[in-house]
Amino acid sequence: MIVTSVGRILTMVRGKVQMRRIENTASRQVTFSKRRSGLLKKAYELSVLCDAEVGVIIFSQKGRLYQFSSSSEIQNTIDRYHRSSNDADTYKANMEQYILHLKQETTDMERKIELLEVSLRKLSGQCLGSCSTDEIQMIGDQLDLSLRSIRARKAQLFNDKIQQLQEKQLCLV
């Protein structure tokens, strides 16, 4: 300690402790005892101040058990941890499976889009050089069906328009 001219006592600031095993057995035991007590005290304070469920398990070098639990028994906290851990593992597995499913679905959609694009190019008269006679005949038949359907719809629209105009003409007369 250092005493200043005004009578204040200043303590020496301890340097940063190196994180390595303490070689001296007696020093190691003293440090273990102090830090264990400090850790258990902090666990208690955390549970009280924050209303958190806290569990701490410590085994000494000699195998002695030290524990703290904010619930009635440490086993309850351990069981809760296992349930939570299993839930997280299940969620992660489900997410991975879902992602794989989405990737497969994406691949299938890309393949379907490619087939539709090829079909559209053929229907528009492009890329016919690699088509066989049968394929060209099928494309022609498809186009004939489409053309008939388009002409039928066109005729229906014209007939509907003619009927509307005739009804309008009757109203004007």
Secondary structure, DSSP 8 states (H G I E B T S, - for coil): -EE-TTS-EE---------S---SHHHHHHHHHHHHHHHHHHHHHHHHHH----EEEEE-TT--EEEEESSS-HHHHHHHHHHHHHHHHHHHHHHHHHHHHHHHHHHHHHHHHHHHHHHHHHHTT-S-TT--HHHHHHHHHHHHHHHHHHHHHHHHHHHHHHHHHHHHHHHH-
